[in-house]
Amino acid sequence: MSNPIYLALDVPQLDAAKALASKVKGHIGGVKLGLEFFCAHGTHGVHEIAQLGLPLFLDLKLHDIPNTVAGAMQSLHVLEPAIMTVHASGGRAMMEDAKAAAGENTKVVAVTMLTSLDERDLERTGVSGSPHDHVMRLAELAQASGLDGIVCSGQEVGSVHKQWKDGFFVVPGLRPGGKATADQKRVVTPRKARDDGASVLVIGRPISRADDPLTAARDIEATL
Ligand SMILES: O=c1ccn([C@@H]2O[C@H](COP(=O)(O)O)[C@@H](O)[C@H]2O)c(=O)[nH]1
């Protein structure tokens, strides 16, 4: 079974990002490049990280009208990401067009409800009900739109997995026991997420901000 850990390289300096990924390379299955990295280093930075030879998850969480998102997907195609994200709240047409524009080897997954939000935050955006129900609704929409899977927290992945048997589930908001949650609100341990059906475990600060990132990555891998 391949290593499901994708290290979130939310690191401002390109050299530091490369050094961190190289250091823990033997204990992760891929790297995740998000907005912080892409806004600072663009496609050049992605090519640099690609040289490490690990699968790339380009987490740009695209959210715009269908034509614009499809155009962005086409432009990013050349980077050959293994995984890309769009927001499920962009709607069915946007997700359909995003999938159609992506390369055939790229999994397109929809962000449902950010792991930094809880039920009160959701209510303030005008959506009543539980995070669980909101995630389930958006998962159904993503599946109907032909996407490969979704991004959700480890608190929902078990239910989504029961409903969408062959879905591809990306789970961030992971904290090994006792680690600071910081801005994350819907958290579980990597092991729990894995047991409940996560395909990819996105882990950033518990590794990148650890005193010894190599030991942290190794310890997390050992719990799986
Ligand atoms: O709902 C979401 C979607 C994406 N993320 C991203 O995952 C990592 C998590 O980093 P940690 O340091 O392990 O908290 C980060 O890059 C987010 O942009 C998420 O956390 N939640």
The ligand as an SDF file (V2000), in Angstrom:
LIG
                    3D

 21 22  0  0  0  0  0  0  0  0999 V2000
  -10.3890   22.1810    4.2290 O   0  0  0  0  0  0  0  0  0  0  0  0
   -9.1620   22.3260    4.0380 C   0  0  0  0  0  0  0  0  0  0  0  0
   -8.6030   22.3480    2.7820 C   0  0  0  0  0  0  0  0  0  0  0  0
   -7.2440   22.4650    2.6350 C   0  0  0  0  0  0  0  0  0  0  0  0
   -6.4400   22.5790    3.7140 N   0  0  0  0  0  0  0  0  0  0  0  0
   -4.9790   22.6860    3.4910 C   0  0  0  0  0  0  0  0  0  0  0  0
   -4.3120   21.6020    4.1430 O   0  0  0  0  0  0  0  0  0  0  0  0
   -3.1270   22.0430    4.7780 C   0  0  0  0  0  0  0  0  0  0  0  0
   -3.2250   21.7540    6.2470 C   0  0  0  0  0  0  0  0  0  0  0  0
   -2.0880   22.2600    6.9110 O   0  0  0  0  0  0  0  0  0  0  0  0
   -1.8040   22.0000    8.4700 P   0  0  0  0  0  0  0  0  0  0  0  0
   -0.5650   22.8130    8.7220 O   0  0  0  0  0  0  0  0  0  0  0  0
   -1.5760   20.5190    8.6200 O   0  0  0  0  0  0  0  0  0  0  0  0
   -2.9790   22.4860    9.2410 O   0  0  0  0  0  0  0  0  0  0  0  0
   -2.9680   23.5280    4.4250 C   0  0  0  0  0  0  0  0  0  0  0  0
   -2.1010   23.6230    3.3290 O   0  0  0  0  0  0  0  0  0  0  0  0
   -4.3610   23.9660    4.0130 C   0  0  0  0  0  0  0  0  0  0  0  0
   -4.3270   24.9590    3.0020 O   0  0  0  0  0  0  0  0  0  0  0  0
   -6.9870   22.5590    4.9540 C   0  0  0  0  0  0  0  0  0  0  0  0
   -6.2710   22.6700    5.9790 O   0  0  0  0  0  0  0  0  0  0  0  0
   -8.3320   22.4170    5.0830 N   0  0  0  0  0  0  0  0  0  0  0  0
  1  2  2  0
  2  3  1  0
  2 21  1  0
  3  4  2  0
  4  5  1  0
  5  6  1  0
  5 19  1  0
  6  7  1  0
  6 17  1  0
  7  8  1  0
  8  9  1  0
  8 15  1  0
  9 10  1  0
 10 11  1  0
 11 12  2  0
 11 13  1  0
 11 14  1  0
 15 16  1  0
 15 17  1  0
 17 18  1  0
 19 20  2  0
 19 21  1  0
M  END
$$$$
